[in-house]
Amino acid sequence: MTNSDLCRAAFEKLLLTKFRYFENAYALEKDGDGTYFNMSAKNYWEVFQAGWK
């Protein structure tokens, strides 16, 4: 796994466990370039990536 793969896996685990995104099956869906459709997930992802670096 690359560092970016580890980052995304950690992010999605956070959303599923702490933010309870498992209740919305579509919240973690993304398009072909990896952009989340859900606006909140998209914003959290931007912040999470900045903190990861």
PDBQT receptor file of N, H, CA, C and O in Angstrom, charges set to zero:
ATOM      1  N   MET A   1       0.843  -1.188   0.000  1.00  0.00    +0.000 N 
ATOM      2  CA  MET A   1       0.000   0.000   0.000  1.00  0.00    +0.000 C 
ATOM      3  C   MET A   1       0.884   1.246   0.000  1.00  0.00    +0.000 C 
ATOM      4  O   MET A   1       1.923   1.301   0.658  1.00  0.00    +0.000 OA
ATOM      5  N   THR A   2       0.442   2.222  -0.745  1.00  0.00    +0.000 N 
ATOM      6  H   THR A   2      -0.402   2.177  -1.279  1.00  0.00    +0.000 HD
ATOM      7  CA  THR A   2       1.169   3.480  -0.748  1.00  0.00    +0.000 C 
ATOM      8  C   THR A   2       0.715   4.332   0.428  1.00  0.00    +0.000 C 
ATOM      9  O   THR A   2      -0.265   4.011   1.100  1.00  0.00    +0.000 OA
ATOM     10  N   ASN A   3       1.429   5.407   0.664  1.00  0.00    +0.000 N 
ATOM     11  H   ASN A   3       2.225   5.668   0.117  1.00  0.00    +0.000 HD
ATOM     12  CA  ASN A   3       1.066   6.312   1.746  1.00  0.00    +0.000 C 
ATOM     13  C   ASN A   3      -0.325   6.901   1.521  1.00  0.00    +0.000 C 
ATOM     14  O   ASN A   3      -1.089   7.065   2.472  1.00  0.00    +0.000 OA
ATOM     15  N   SER A   4      -0.657   7.219   0.267  1.00  0.00    +0.000 N 
ATOM     16  H   SER A   4      -0.037   7.085  -0.506  1.00  0.00    +0.000 HD
ATOM     17  CA  SER A   4      -1.982   7.780  -0.009  1.00  0.00    +0.000 C 
ATOM     18  C   SER A   4      -3.079   6.733   0.214  1.00  0.00    +0.000 C 
ATOM     19  O   SER A   4      -4.179   7.074   0.646  1.00  0.00    +0.000 OA
ATOM     20  N   ASP A   5      -2.786   5.467  -0.078  1.00  0.00    +0.000 N 
ATOM     21  H   ASP A   5      -1.892   5.190  -0.429  1.00  0.00    +0.000 HD
ATOM     22  CA  ASP A   5      -3.755   4.401   0.193  1.00  0.00    +0.000 C 
ATOM     23  C   ASP A   5      -3.983   4.254   1.694  1.00  0.00    +0.000 C 
ATOM     24  O   ASP A   5      -5.114   4.070   2.143  1.00  0.00    +0.000 OA
ATOM     25  N   LEU A   6      -2.912   4.336   2.458  1.00  0.00    +0.000 N 
ATOM     26  H   LEU A   6      -1.992   4.486   2.094  1.00  0.00    +0.000 HD
ATOM     27  CA  LEU A   6      -3.029   4.248   3.917  1.00  0.00    +0.000 C 
ATOM     28  C   LEU A   6      -3.828   5.423   4.467  1.00  0.00    +0.000 C 
ATOM     29  O   LEU A   6      -4.643   5.265   5.376  1.00  0.00    +0.000 OA
ATOM     30  N   CYS A   7      -3.586   6.591   3.909  1.00  0.00    +0.000 N 
ATOM     31  H   CYS A   7      -2.924   6.720   3.170  1.00  0.00    +0.000 HD
ATOM     32  CA  CYS A   7      -4.306   7.795   4.333  1.00  0.00    +0.000 C 
ATOM     33  C   CYS A   7      -5.800   7.628   4.070  1.00  0.00    +0.000 C 
ATOM     34  O   CYS A   7      -6.618   7.884   4.953  1.00  0.00    +0.000 OA
ATOM     35  N   ARG A   8      -6.156   7.201   2.863  1.00  0.00    +0.000 N 
ATOM     36  H   ARG A   8      -5.491   6.993   2.146  1.00  0.00    +0.000 HD
ATOM     37  CA  ARG A   8      -7.580   7.052   2.525  1.00  0.00    +0.000 C 
ATOM     38  C   ARG A   8      -8.226   5.969   3.386  1.00  0.00    +0.000 C 
ATOM     39  O   ARG A   8      -9.365   6.135   3.824  1.00  0.00    +0.000 OA
ATOM     40  N   ALA A   9      -7.532   4.877   3.635  1.00  0.00    +0.000 N 
ATOM     41  H   ALA A   9      -6.607   4.742   3.279  1.00  0.00    +0.000 HD
ATOM     42  CA  ALA A   9      -8.085   3.806   4.470  1.00  0.00    +0.000 C 
ATOM     43  C   ALA A   9      -8.330   4.306   5.890  1.00  0.00    +0.000 C 
ATOM     44  O   ALA A   9      -9.365   4.005   6.485  1.00  0.00    +0.000 OA
ATOM     45  N   ALA A  10      -7.385   5.065   6.434  1.00  0.00    +0.000 N 
ATOM     46  H   ALA A  10      -6.544   5.310   5.951  1.00  0.00    +0.000 HD
ATOM     47  CA  ALA A  10      -7.543   5.621   7.778  1.00  0.00    +0.000 C 
ATOM     48  C   ALA A  10      -8.705   6.613   7.813  1.00  0.00    +0.000 C 
ATOM     49  O   ALA A  10      -9.476   6.638   8.773  1.00  0.00    +0.000 OA
ATOM     50  N   PHE A  11      -8.826   7.421   6.776  1.00  0.00    +0.000 N 
ATOM     51  H   PHE A  11      -8.199   7.401   5.996  1.00  0.00    +0.000 HD
ATOM     52  CA  PHE A  11      -9.898   8.401   6.699  1.00  0.00    +0.000 C 
ATOM     53  C   PHE A  11     -11.262   7.712   6.660  1.00  0.00    +0.000 C 
ATOM     54  O   PHE A  11     -12.169   8.086   7.403  1.00  0.00    +0.000 OA
ATOM     55  N   GLU A  12     -11.405   6.721   5.806  1.00  0.00    +0.000 N 
ATOM     56  H   GLU A  12     -10.668   6.417   5.202  1.00  0.00    +0.000 HD
ATOM     57  CA  GLU A  12     -12.694   6.043   5.690  1.00  0.00    +0.000 C 
ATOM     58  C   GLU A  12     -13.032   5.280   6.960  1.00  0.00    +0.000 C 
ATOM     59  O   GLU A  12     -14.203   5.186   7.327  1.00  0.00    +0.000 OA
ATOM     60  N   LYS A  13     -12.036   4.738   7.631  1.00  0.00    +0.000 N 
ATOM     61  H   LYS A  13     -11.085   4.815   7.333  1.00  0.00    +0.000 HD
ATOM     62  CA  LYS A  13     -12.277   4.069   8.914  1.00  0.00    +0.000 C 
ATOM     63  C   LYS A  13     -12.769   5.084   9.939  1.00  0.00    +0.000 C 
ATOM     64  O   LYS A  13     -13.680   4.792  10.714  1.00  0.00    +0.000 OA
ATOM     65  N   LEU A  14     -12.174   6.272   9.947  1.00  0.00    +0.000 N 
ATOM     66  H   LEU A  14     -11.435   6.509   9.317  1.00  0.00    +0.000 HD
ATOM     67  CA  LEU A  14     -12.612   7.331  10.855  1.00  0.00    +0.000 C 
ATOM     68  C   LEU A  14     -14.067   7.697  10.594  1.00  0.00    +0.000 C 
ATOM     69  O   LEU A  14     -14.856   7.811  11.532  1.00  0.00    +0.000 OA
ATOM     70  N   LEU A  15     -14.428   7.882   9.333  1.00  0.00    +0.000 N 
ATOM     71  H   LEU A  15     -13.787   7.789   8.571  1.00  0.00    +0.000 HD
ATOM     72  CA  LEU A  15     -15.806   8.240   9.016  1.00  0.00    +0.000 C 
ATOM     73  C   LEU A  15     -16.785   7.144   9.422  1.00  0.00    +0.000 C 
ATOM     74  O   LEU A  15     -17.879   7.428   9.910  1.00  0.00    +0.000 OA
ATOM     75  N   LEU A  16     -16.393   5.912   9.220  1.00  0.00    +0.000 N 
ATOM     76  H   LEU A  16     -15.505   5.681   8.823  1.00  0.00    +0.000 HD
ATOM     77  CA  LEU A  16     -17.285   4.800   9.549  1.00  0.00    +0.000 C 
ATOM     78  C   LEU A  16     -17.435   4.595  11.050  1.00  0.00    +0.000 C 
ATOM     79  O   LEU A  16     -18.518   4.246  11.520  1.00  0.00    +0.000 OA
ATOM     80  N   THR A  17     -16.368   4.805  11.803  1.00  0.00    +0.000 N 
ATOM     81  H   THR A  17     -15.488   5.088  11.421  1.00  0.00    +0.000 HD
ATOM     82  CA  THR A  17     -16.418   4.513  13.234  1.00  0.00    +0.000 C 
ATOM     83  C   THR A  17     -16.800   5.728  14.087  1.00  0.00    +0.000 C 
ATOM     84  O   THR A  17     -17.669   5.628  14.953  1.00  0.00    +0.000 OA
ATOM     85  N   LYS A  18     -16.166   6.849  13.852  1.00  0.00    +0.000 N 
ATOM     86  H   LYS A  18     -15.459   6.931  13.149  1.00  0.00    +0.000 HD
ATOM     87  CA  LYS A  18     -16.397   8.022  14.697  1.00  0.00    +0.000 C 
ATOM     88  C   LYS A  18     -17.568   8.875  14.221  1.00  0.00    +0.000 C 
ATOM     89  O   LYS A  18     -18.329   9.398  15.036  1.00  0.00    +0.000 OA
ATOM     90  N   PHE A  19     -17.714   9.015  12.912  1.00  0.00    +0.000 N 
ATOM     91  H   PHE A  19     -17.096   8.590  12.251  1.00  0.00    +0.000 HD
ATOM     92  CA  PHE A  19     -18.769   9.853  12.366  1.00  0.00    +0.000 C 
ATOM     93  C   PHE A  19     -20.005   9.047  11.958  1.00  0.00    +0.000 C 
ATOM     94  O   PHE A  19     -20.997   9.612  11.499  1.00  0.00    +0.000 OA
ATOM     95  N   ARG A  20     -19.935   7.721  12.129  1.00  0.00    +0.000 N 
ATOM     96  H   ARG A  20     -19.128   7.262  12.502  1.00  0.00    +0.000 HD
ATOM     97  CA  ARG A  20     -21.056   6.821  11.881  1.00  0.00    +0.000 C 
ATOM     98  C   ARG A  20     -21.607   6.925  10.458  1.00  0.00    +0.000 C 
ATOM     99  O   ARG A  20     -22.820   6.900  10.253  1.00  0.00    +0.000 OA
ATOM    100  N   TYR A  21     -20.724   7.041   9.495  1.00  0.00    +0.000 N 
ATOM    101  H   TYR A  21     -19.738   7.062   9.662  1.00  0.00    +0.000 HD
ATOM    102  CA  TYR A  21     -21.140   7.118   8.098  1.00  0.00    +0.000 C 
ATOM    103  C   TYR A  21     -21.691   5.805   7.583  1.00  0.00    +0.000 C 
ATOM    104  O   TYR A  21     -22.237   5.765   6.481  1.00  0.00    +0.000 OA
ATOM    105  N   PHE A  22     -21.565   4.719   8.351  1.00  0.00    +0.000 N 
ATOM    106  H   PHE A  22     -21.121   4.751   9.247  1.00  0.00    +0.000 HD
ATOM    107  CA  PHE A  22     -22.109   3.439   7.929  1.00  0.00    +0.000 C 
ATOM    108  C   PHE A  22     -23.634   3.505   7.840  1.00  0.00    +0.000 C 
ATOM    109  O   PHE A  22     -24.253   2.663   7.189  1.00  0.00    +0.000 OA
ATOM    110  N   GLU A  23     -24.239   4.496   8.487  1.00  0.00    +0.000 N 
ATOM    111  H   GLU A  23     -23.736   5.180   9.016  1.00  0.00    +0.000 HD
ATOM    112  CA  GLU A  23     -25.690   4.647   8.446  1.00  0.00    +0.000 C 
ATOM    113  C   GLU A  23     -26.164   5.189   7.096  1.00  0.00    +0.000 C 
ATOM    114  O   GLU A  23     -27.340   5.061   6.756  1.00  0.00    +0.000 OA
ATOM    115  N   ASN A  24     -25.259   5.792   6.329  1.00  0.00    +0.000 N 
ATOM    116  H   ASN A  24     -24.303   5.896   6.605  1.00  0.00    +0.000 HD
ATOM    117  CA  ASN A  24     -25.574   6.304   4.999  1.00  0.00    +0.000 C 
ATOM    118  C   ASN A  24     -24.674   5.573   4.006  1.00  0.00    +0.000 C 
ATOM    119  O   ASN A  24     -23.501   5.914   3.856  1.00  0.00    +0.000 OA
ATOM    120  N   ALA A  25     -25.215   4.589   3.345  1.00  0.00    +0.000 N 
ATOM    121  H   ALA A  25     -26.168   4.311   3.467  1.00  0.00    +0.000 HD
ATOM    122  CA  ALA A  25     -24.428   3.719   2.463  1.00  0.00    +0.000 C 
ATOM    123  C   ALA A  25     -23.752   4.475   1.330  1.00  0.00    +0.000 C 
ATOM    124  O   ALA A  25     -22.741   4.009   0.806  1.00  0.00    +0.000 OA
ATOM    125  N   TYR A  26     -24.278   5.622   0.939  1.00  0.00    +0.000 N 
ATOM    126  H   TYR A  26     -25.099   6.001   1.365  1.00  0.00    +0.000 HD
ATOM    127  CA  TYR A  26     -23.739   6.362  -0.198  1.00  0.00    +0.000 C 
ATOM    128  C   TYR A  26     -22.729   7.433   0.193  1.00  0.00    +0.000 C 
ATOM    129  O   TYR A  26     -22.148   8.075  -0.682  1.00  0.00    +0.000 OA
ATOM    130  N   ALA A  27     -22.511   7.635   1.461  1.00  0.00    +0.000 N 
ATOM    131  H   ALA A  27     -22.982   7.114   2.173  1.00  0.00    +0.000 HD
ATOM    132  CA  ALA A  27     -21.648   8.726   1.924  1.00  0.00    +0.000 C 
ATOM    133  C   ALA A  27     -20.201   8.576   1.472  1.00  0.00    +0.000 C 
ATOM    134  O   ALA A  27     -19.515   9.579   1.272  1.00  0.00    +0.000 OA
ATOM    135  N   LEU A  28     -19.726   7.353   1.308  1.00  0.00    +0.000 N 
ATOM    136  H   LEU A  28     -20.283   6.539   1.471  1.00  0.00    +0.000 HD
ATOM    137  CA  LEU A  28     -18.333   7.143   0.931  1.00  0.00    +0.000 C 
ATOM    138  C   LEU A  28     -18.157   6.831  -0.555  1.00  0.00    +0.000 C 
ATOM    139  O   LEU A  28     -17.061   6.474  -0.987  1.00  0.00    +0.000 OA
ATOM    140  N   GLU A  29     -19.218   6.963  -1.329  1.00  0.00    +0.000 N 
ATOM    141  H   GLU A  29     -20.108   7.254  -0.978  1.00  0.00    +0.000 HD
ATOM    142  CA  GLU A  29     -19.080   6.738  -2.769  1.00  0.00    +0.000 C 
ATOM    143  C   GLU A  29     -18.288   7.878  -3.387  1.00  0.00    +0.000 C 
ATOM    144  O   GLU A  29     -18.418   9.037  -2.992  1.00  0.00    +0.000 OA
ATOM    145  N   LYS A  30     -17.459   7.520  -4.373  1.00  0.00    +0.000 N 
ATOM    146  H   LYS A  30     -17.354   6.579  -4.694  1.00  0.00    +0.000 HD
ATOM    147  CA  LYS A  30     -16.634   8.530  -5.032  1.00  0.00    +0.000 C 
ATOM    148  C   LYS A  30     -16.620   8.286  -6.530  1.00  0.00    +0.000 C 
ATOM    149  O   LYS A  30     -16.909   7.186  -7.003  1.00  0.00    +0.000 OA
ATOM    150  N   ASP A  31     -16.276   9.338  -7.269  1.00  0.00    +0.000 N 
ATOM    151  H   ASP A  31     -16.041  10.231  -6.884  1.00  0.00    +0.000 HD
ATOM    152  CA  ASP A  31     -16.216   9.185  -8.720  1.00  0.00    +0.000 C 
ATOM    153  C   ASP A  31     -14.864   8.608  -9.121  1.00  0.00    +0.000 C 
ATOM    154  O   ASP A  31     -14.064   8.240  -8.261  1.00  0.00    +0.000 OA
ATOM    155  N   GLY A  32     -14.608   8.530 -10.408  1.00  0.00    +0.000 N 
ATOM    156  H   GLY A  32     -15.258   8.829 -11.107  1.00  0.00    +0.000 HD
ATOM    157  CA  GLY A  32     -13.413   7.886 -10.940  1.00  0.00    +0.000 C 
ATOM    158  C   GLY A  32     -12.098   8.466 -10.459  1.00  0.00    +0.000 C 
ATOM    159  O   GLY A  32     -11.104   7.744 -10.376  1.00  0.00    +0.000 OA
ATOM    160  N   ASP A  33     -12.065   9.757 -10.138  1.00  0.00    +0.000 N 
ATOM    161  H   ASP A  33     -12.872  10.343 -10.205  1.00  0.00    +0.000 HD
ATOM    162  CA  ASP A  33     -10.807  10.360  -9.687  1.00  0.00    +0.000 C 
ATOM    163  C   ASP A  33     -10.667  10.379  -8.166  1.00  0.00    +0.000 C 
ATOM    164  O   ASP A  33      -9.729  10.978  -7.640  1.00  0.00    +0.000 OA
ATOM    165  N   GLY A  34     -11.594   9.727  -7.453  1.00  0.00    +0.000 N 
ATOM    166  H   GLY A  34     -12.356   9.241  -7.881  1.00  0.00    +0.000 HD
ATOM    167  CA  GLY A  34     -11.493   9.613  -6.004  1.00  0.00    +0.000 C 
ATOM    168  C   GLY A  34     -12.166  10.720  -5.225  1.00  0.00    +0.000 C 
ATOM    169  O   GLY A  34     -12.019  10.790  -4.004  1.00  0.00    +0.000 OA
ATOM    170  N   THR A  35     -12.907  11.594  -5.905  1.00  0.00    +0.000 N 
ATOM    171  H   THR A  35     -13.027  11.537  -6.896  1.00  0.00    +0.000 HD
ATOM    172  CA  THR A  35     -13.617  12.676  -5.232  1.00  0.00    +0.000 C 
ATOM    173  C   THR A  35     -14.930  12.144  -4.672  1.00  0.00    +0.000 C 
ATOM    174  O   THR A  35     -15.708  11.510  -5.384  1.00  0.00    +0.000 OA
ATOM    175  N   TYR A  36     -15.169  12.408  -3.392  1.00  0.00    +0.000 N 
ATOM    176  H   TYR A  36     -14.538  12.924  -2.814  1.00  0.00    +0.000 HD
ATOM    177  CA  TYR A  36     -16.398  11.945  -2.746  1.00  0.00    +0.000 C 
ATOM    178  C   TYR A  36     -17.590  12.738  -3.259  1.00  0.00    +0.000 C 
ATOM    179  O   TYR A  36     -17.493  13.946  -3.474  1.00  0.00    +0.000 OA
ATOM    180  N   PHE A  37     -18.713  12.058  -3.454  1.00  0.00    +0.000 N 
ATOM    181  H   PHE A  37     -18.792  11.076  -3.279  1.00  0.00    +0.000 HD
ATOM    182  CA  PHE A  37     -19.941  12.719  -3.883  1.00  0.00    +0.000 C 
ATOM    183  C   PHE A  37     -20.555  13.509  -2.728  1.00  0.00    +0.000 C 
ATOM    184  O   PHE A  37     -21.092  14.598  -2.929  1.00  0.00    +0.000 OA
ATOM    185  N   ASN A  38     -20.472  12.956  -1.522  1.00  0.00    +0.000 N 
ATOM    186  H   ASN A  38     -20.035  12.072  -1.359  1.00  0.00    +0.000 HD
ATOM    187  CA  ASN A  38     -21.028  13.598  -0.340  1.00  0.00    +0.000 C 
ATOM    188  C   ASN A  38     -20.175  14.815   0.025  1.00  0.00    +0.000 C 
ATOM    189  O   ASN A  38     -18.967  14.689   0.228  1.00  0.00    +0.000 OA
ATOM    190  N   MET A  39     -20.797  15.987   0.107  1.00  0.00    +0.000 N 
ATOM    191  H   MET A  39     -21.778  16.090  -0.058  1.00  0.00    +0.000 HD
ATOM    192  CA  MET A  39     -20.059  17.227   0.341  1.00  0.00    +0.000 C 
ATOM    193  C   MET A  39     -19.336  17.229   1.688  1.00  0.00    +0.000 C 
ATOM    194  O   MET A  39     -18.204  17.705   1.771  1.00  0.00    +0.000 OA
ATOM    195  N   SER A  40     -19.953  16.717   2.724  1.00  0.00    +0.000 N 
ATOM    196  H   SER A  40     -20.872  16.330   2.656  1.00  0.00    +0.000 HD
ATOM    197  CA  SER A  40     -19.286  16.663   4.033  1.00  0.00    +0.000 C 
ATOM    198  C   SER A  40     -18.065  15.756   3.992  1.00  0.00    +0.000 C 
ATOM    199  O   SER A  40     -17.004  16.112   4.506  1.00  0.00    +0.000 OA
ATOM    200  N   ALA A  41     -18.211  14.592   3.385  1.00  0.00    +0.000 N 
ATOM    201  H   ALA A  41     -19.073  14.303   2.967  1.00  0.00    +0.000 HD
ATOM    202  CA  ALA A  41     -17.077  13.670   3.267  1.00  0.00    +0.000 C 
ATOM    203  C   ALA A  41     -15.963  14.313   2.453  1.00  0.00    +0.000 C 
ATOM    204  O   ALA A  41     -14.784  14.159   2.773  1.00  0.00    +0.000 OA
ATOM    205  N   LYS A  42     -16.335  15.029   1.410  1.00  0.00    +0.000 N 
ATOM    206  H   LYS A  42     -17.293  15.154   1.150  1.00  0.00    +0.000 HD
ATOM    207  CA  LYS A  42     -15.354  15.712   0.566  1.00  0.00    +0.000 C 
ATOM    208  C   LYS A  42     -14.566  16.742   1.379  1.00  0.00    +0.000 C 
ATOM    209  O   LYS A  42     -13.342  16.817   1.272  1.00  0.00    +0.000 OA
ATOM    210  N   ASN A  43     -15.264  17.523   2.182  1.00  0.00    +0.000 N 
ATOM    211  H   ASN A  43     -16.258  17.461   2.269  1.00  0.00    +0.000 HD
ATOM    212  CA  ASN A  43     -14.597  18.543   3.006  1.00  0.00    +0.000 C 
ATOM    213  C   ASN A  43     -13.729  17.909   4.090  1.00  0.00    +0.000 C 
ATOM    214  O   ASN A  43     -12.597  18.336   4.318  1.00  0.00    +0.000 OA
ATOM    215  N   TYR A  44     -14.266  16.891   4.755  1.00  0.00    +0.000 N 
ATOM    216  H   TYR A  44     -15.185  16.544   4.570  1.00  0.00    +0.000 HD
ATOM    217  CA  TYR A  44     -13.472  16.192   5.774  1.00  0.00    +0.000 C 
ATOM    218  C   TYR A  44     -12.215  15.590   5.157  1.00  0.00    +0.000 C 
ATOM    219  O   TYR A  44     -11.155  15.606   5.784  1.00  0.00    +0.000 OA
ATOM    220  N   TRP A  45     -12.314  15.059   3.941  1.00  0.00    +0.000 N 
ATOM    221  H   TRP A  45     -13.175  15.045   3.432  1.00  0.00    +0.000 HD
ATOM    222  CA  TRP A  45     -11.179  14.447   3.259  1.00  0.00    +0.000 C 
ATOM    223  C   TRP A  45     -10.074  15.472   3.030  1.00  0.00    +0.000 C 
ATOM    224  O   TRP A  45      -8.898  15.171   3.234  1.00  0.00    +0.000 OA
ATOM    225  N   GLU A  46     -10.438  16.668   2.613  1.00  0.00    +0.000 N 
ATOM    226  H   GLU A  46     -11.393  16.913   2.447  1.00  0.00    +0.000 HD
ATOM    227  CA  GLU A  46      -9.446  17.725   2.381  1.00  0.00    +0.000 C 
ATOM    228  C   GLU A  46      -8.704  18.055   3.675  1.00  0.00    +0.000 C 
ATOM    229  O   GLU A  46      -7.480  18.189   3.675  1.00  0.00    +0.000 OA
ATOM    230  N   VAL A  47      -9.430  18.182   4.752  1.00  0.00    +0.000 N 
ATOM    231  H   VAL A  47     -10.424  18.073   4.751  1.00  0.00    +0.000 HD
ATOM    232  CA  VAL A  47      -8.825  18.495   6.054  1.00  0.00    +0.000 C 
ATOM    233  C   VAL A  47      -7.967  17.334   6.532  1.00  0.00    +0.000 C 
ATOM    234  O   VAL A  47      -6.857  17.544   7.020  1.00  0.00    +0.000 OA
ATOM    235  N   PHE A  48      -8.470  16.107   6.396  1.00  0.00    +0.000 N 
ATOM    236  H   PHE A  48      -9.372  15.935   6.000  1.00  0.00    +0.000 HD
ATOM    237  CA  PHE A  48      -7.740  14.925   6.849  1.00  0.00    +0.000 C 
ATOM    238  C   PHE A  48      -6.407  14.799   6.113  1.00  0.00    +0.000 C 
ATOM    239  O   PHE A  48      -5.380  14.506   6.726  1.00  0.00    +0.000 OA
ATOM    240  N   GLN A  49      -6.424  15.022   4.798  1.00  0.00    +0.000 N 
ATOM    241  H   GLN A  49      -7.258  15.261   4.300  1.00  0.00    +0.000 HD
ATOM    242  CA  GLN A  49      -5.187  14.928   4.018  1.00  0.00    +0.000 C 
ATOM    243  C   GLN A  49      -4.162  15.952   4.488  1.00  0.00    +0.000 C 
ATOM    244  O   GLN A  49      -2.973  15.645   4.578  1.00  0.00    +0.000 OA
ATOM    245  N   ALA A  50      -4.612  17.157   4.786  1.00  0.00    +0.000 N 
ATOM    246  H   ALA A  50      -5.577  17.406   4.713  1.00  0.00    +0.000 HD
ATOM    247  CA  ALA A  50      -3.700  18.201   5.256  1.00  0.00    +0.000 C 
ATOM    248  C   ALA A  50      -3.071  17.793   6.586  1.00  0.00    +0.000 C 
ATOM    249  O   ALA A  50      -1.879  18.003   6.806  1.00  0.00    +0.000 OA
ATOM    250  N   GLY A  51      -3.868  17.218   7.457  1.00  0.00    +0.000 N 
ATOM    251  H   GLY A  51      -4.837  17.047   7.278  1.00  0.00    +0.000 HD
ATOM    252  CA  GLY A  51      -3.349  16.761   8.749  1.00  0.00    +0.000 C 
ATOM    253  C   GLY A  51      -2.435  15.556   8.612  1.00  0.00    +0.000 C 
ATOM    254  O   GLY A  51      -1.514  15.388   9.411  1.00  0.00    +0.000 OA
ATOM    255  N   TRP A  52      -2.670  14.726   7.626  1.00  0.00    +0.000 N 
ATOM    256  H   TRP A  52      -3.419  14.862   6.977  1.00  0.00    +0.000 HD
ATOM    257  CA  TRP A  52      -1.866  13.518   7.408  1.00  0.00    +0.000 C 
ATOM    258  C   TRP A  52      -0.447  13.873   7.043  1.00  0.00    +0.000 C 
ATOM    259  O   TRP A  52       0.501  13.199   7.445  1.00  0.00    +0.000 OA
ATOM    260  N   LYS A  53      -0.306  14.964   6.259  1.00  0.00    +0.000 N 
ATOM    261  H   LYS A  53      -1.076  15.512   5.932  1.00  0.00    +0.000 HD
ATOM    262  CA  LYS A  53       1.019  15.385   5.797  1.00  0.00    +0.000 C 
ATOM    263  C   LYS A  53       1.784  15.934   6.961  1.00  0.00    +0.000 C 
ATOM    264  O   LYS A  53       2.931  16.351   6.804  1.00  0.00    +0.000 OA
TER     265      LYS A  53
